[in-house]
Amino acid sequence: MKSIASRSRQKGLSFIGLVLIVAFLVAVVGIGAQSLPVFLEYQAAVKAANKAASEGNTVAEVRASFDRAAAIDNIDSVSGANLHVTKVNDQVVVGFEYSREIHLAGPAYLVYRFKK
């Protein structure tokens, strides 16, 4: 016959454990939902920079081309004036750097720094 102590031992998830897991999942989904537009904007900026590099021959042309693409793709974090335009082996190379902040709670922020 088994003792009472061994029969009363339960396996599974406690209520506190469940609450902590749900709170963690809510935080991850909340941060992910705020981060997704930031990454989509970065991808659009990279695409616009590559297109501007292939279309323009001068710095002014590259910046104007990027600004047109930025207006269409709703890129607000970087503009044509922020581009680093250089030539390497007669090929135009476009780069940029910027950062975006996402407010989490109170004084806490999540900072993304992008560089192309």
C-alpha positions in Angstrom: 0.0 0.0 0.0 1.3 3.5 -0.9 1.8 6.1 1.7 -0.4 9.2 1.8 2.5 11.5 1.0 3.2 9.8 -2.3 -0.5 9.9 -3.4 -0.9 13.6 -2.6 2.2 14.6 -4.7 0.9 16.2 -7.8 2.6 16.8 -11.1 1.8 19.6 -13.5 1.8 23.4 -13.7 0.9 25.5 -10.7 -1.3 28.6 -11.0 1.7 30.9 -10.2 3.7 29.1 -12.9 0.9 29.6 -15.4 0.6 33.3 -14.6 4.3 33.8 -15.0 4.3 32.0 -18.3 1.4 34.0 -19.6 3.0 37.3 -18.4 6.2 36.3 -20.2 4.3 35.5 -23.5 2.4 38.7 -23.3 5.6 40.7 -22.9 7.3 38.9 -25.8 4.2 39.4 -28.1 4.0 43.1 -27.1 7.6 43.8 -27.8 7.5 41.8 -31.0 4.4 43.7 -32.2 6.2 47.0 -31.6 9.5 45.8 -33.2 8.1 44.4 -36.4 7.4 47.8 -38.0 10.9 48.9 -37.1 12.5 46.0 -38.9 10.1 46.4 -41.9 11.2 50.0 -42.2 14.8 49.0 -42.1 14.3 46.5 -44.9 12.5 49.2 -46.9 15.4 51.6 -46.3 18.0 49.0 -47.4 15.9 48.4 -50.6 15.6 52.1 -51.3 19.3 52.7 -50.7 20.3 49.9 -53.1 17.9 51.2 -55.7 19.2 54.7 -55.3 22.8 53.4 -55.7 21.9 51.7 -58.9 20.0 54.7 -60.4 22.1 57.7 -59.4 25.6 58.7 -60.5 26.0 61.8 -58.4 25.4 62.4 -54.7 22.4 64.6 -55.4 20.8 62.1 -57.7 21.3 59.3 -55.2 19.7 61.3 -52.4 16.8 62.5 -54.5 16.1 58.9 -55.6 16.2 57.7 -52.0 13.9 60.5 -50.9 11.4 59.5 -53.6 11.5 55.9 -52.5 11.3 56.9 -48.8 8.1 58.9 -49.5 6.5 55.9 -51.2 7.6 53.4 -48.6 6.9 55.7 -45.6 10.5 55.7 -44.3 10.8 58.3 -41.6 13.9 57.3 -39.7 16.5 58.1 -42.4 16.4 60.6 -45.3 18.5 61.3 -48.3 20.5 63.9 -46.3 21.6 61.2 -43.9 23.0 58.9 -46.6 26.8 58.2 -46.8 27.4 58.1 -50.6 30.8 56.9 -51.9 32.3 55.5 -55.0 34.2 52.2 -55.0 35.7 51.1 -58.3 33.4 53.4 -60.3 30.3 51.9 -58.5 28.1 54.0 -56.2 27.9 52.7 -52.6 25.2 54.0 -50.3 25.2 53.5 -46.5 23.3 54.9 -43.5 23.1 54.7 -39.8 20.2 55.4 -37.4 18.6 54.2 -34.2 15.0 53.7 -33.1 13.7 53.6 -29.6 10.7 51.6 -28.4 9.2 52.7 -25.0 8.6 49.6 -22.8 7.5 50.9 -19.4 8.5 53.7 -17.2 12.1 54.7 -17.9 12.8 51.5 -19.9 13.4 51.7 -23.6 14.5 49.2 -26.2 17.0 50.7 -28.6 17.6 49.3 -32.1 20.7 50.6 -34.0 20.8 50.0 -37.7 23.8 50.3 -40.0 24.1 49.5 -43.7 
